[in-house]
Amino acid sequence: MTTSQPHGAKVRPAAGWYIIPIGLLLVSLGLVIAVVVSFADFINKGVDPVANDSQVTVPEDGLTVYSTSRLAVGGCLLSAPGTRPIPLESFDAEFSLDAAGPTFYALASTPEGIKPGAYRLSCGVGDNALGIGQRLDVGAVAVRVLWGVVVPLVLGFVGLVVLIVLLVMRHNSKSRLRATQRATTAGYRGGPL
């Protein structure tokens, strides 16, 4: 004789609830991948060597000046004929790139809103080699770290906790149904009279 579940009894929570933790884990993974790709793109663009006191082209989103010396502390200026020299903004922290070739240390970046065009780059770095690359925005790096590390960790943790809670609830629900089924089966067999 087969027994069925008591009328209306279902294993809870339903399978649809698993979409929530799986979705959180997938969003977490997607954010990590997006940030890794963006950092890889930044590094792959690399640093182009330039000579001190030479002409450089500043793109619309600006540029960062690098030096092969970690100790280079000279300020950098951009100048164009008929304009005042524009001082570049130095960094409070140390950033370096060493994709292919020598290691370059970020020295300074163009200020926000600089007009794109040709400028003469002058830095007080002595004989150290210079390079230019994509503008390194410290605020943007902090936001990328937040979205690529902190948020995915929180989402992943929450997704894992929700998944564990759902699995425990489902296990307990199955156990209660089995116990009910056993009690019902024992009642059908008849007890002592």
N, C-alpha and C positions, 0 to 999 in steps of 0.2 A: 504494500500500500504506500503510495507517495503522498507526501504532505505538501501543502502549498502554504505560502505566507498568509498570515492572518489578513482578512479583508482590509485593504487600504494601507497595509504596511509596506514601506519601501525603504531601501537603503538610502540613508541620508548622509552627507549632502549629495545631491545629484551630480552626475559627471560634468555638467555644464559649468559648475563652480570652478573647475580646474583651469578654465580659460583665464581667470584673474591672475593666479601666480605665474602661469606660463607666459601670459602677456607682459607682466612686469619683468620677468627674466629676459624676454626677447627685447623689450625696450632698453633694458640695461645693457645688453650685449650690443644692440645697435648704436647706442651712444658711445660706447667704448670704441667700436670700429670706426665711427665717424671721426672721433678725435685722433685716433692713430693714423688714419688716412690723411687728415689735415696736417699733422706734424710731419709725416713722411713727405708730403708734398712740399712743405716748407724747407725741409732738409735737402730734398732732391734739387730744389732750385739753386741751392748752394751759394757760394760766394765767388764773385768775379774779381780777380786781382786788378788793382789800379795803382797808378803811381801817385805819390803825394804831389800836390800842386798841379793836378791835371784836370782836364774837363771830364765831367761825368753827366749822364742824362738821368734826371730825377723823374721817375714815373709818377702817375697820378696818385698812387697810394703811398708815395714816399720811399725812402730807402734807409738802410742801416749801414753804418761804416764799421768795418772790422779791422783788427790789427792782429799780427802774428805774435805780439807780445802781450802777455797777461798784465804786465806792469805799465803798459802805455797809458798815460794819463793826460796827454795833451788834448786841449780842446780842438774841435773841428769847426770850420766855417765853410759855408757855401757862398759864393759870390758870383754875380753876373754884372756885365758892364752897365753902368748907370744906376746900380742899386746898392743899397747898404748890405754889407755881409750879414748872412743869417747864421747865428750860432746853432749848432746841433745840440740836442738834449742828451746828456750822458745818462748812464744807467746806475742805479743804486746797487744792483746785484750783478753777479757775473754770469754771462751767457756765452757759450762757446759752440762752434760747429766744427766738426772734423770729418765730414763725409768722405771726400777724396782729396788727399793732399795734406797741406799743413793745417794745423788747428788754428782757427780764427776766433778771436775773442771780440764780442760786441763792444764797441767803443761808444757810439752815439747814434741817434736816429734823427731824421728830419722832424721838425715840429708838425703838428696837425695843420692841414690846410695849405701847405706849401704849394706854390704854382709848379706844375710840371715843366720841364725844360732843361736846357743845358746850363750847367754851373761849373765854376772852378772849385774843386775840393782842396782845402788846405787844413792839415792836421799837424799839431806839434808832437809828433811821435818819433822824431829822430830818424834812424835808419830802418825802423821796423816796416815790414811790408803791410800795405793796406789792401782792403777788399771791400766791395759793396755787395749788398744783397737785399732781398725783400725786407720791407720795414718790419722790425720787431716791435710789436706793441705789447708792453708789459701787462696792461689792463686786459687785452684780448687773450694773452697767455693765461692769466688768472681765471678768466671766464671759461676758457677751454679746459683747464684743469678741473674747475668746478663741475662742468657738464660732462667731462670725460672720466673723472675719477670719483668725486664725491657723490654726485647724483646716481650714477650706476651702482655704487656700493650700497647706497640706501635702498634703491629700488630692488636690487638683487636680494638684499637681506630681508626686506618686507615680503618679497615674492616667496622666498624660501620659508619664512615663518608661516605665511598663509598656506603654503603647500603642506607643511608638516601638520598644521592645525586641521586642515581638511582631511588628510590621511588618517589622523587619530580619530576624528569624528566619524569617518566612514567605517573604520575598524570597529569602534564602539557600537555603531549602529548595526553592523553585521552580527556582532556578538549578541546583542539584545534580541535580534530576530531569531538567531539560532536557539537561544535560550527559550524564547517564546514557542518556537516550533517544537523543541523537545518537550516542553510542558504540555503542549497541545497533543502531541503524539502519545505521551504517557497517559493523558486523560482519555484518549480514544481506546487504548488498550484495556483500560479498566483497572481500577485499583481494588483493594480488598473490600469485600462486602461485609 
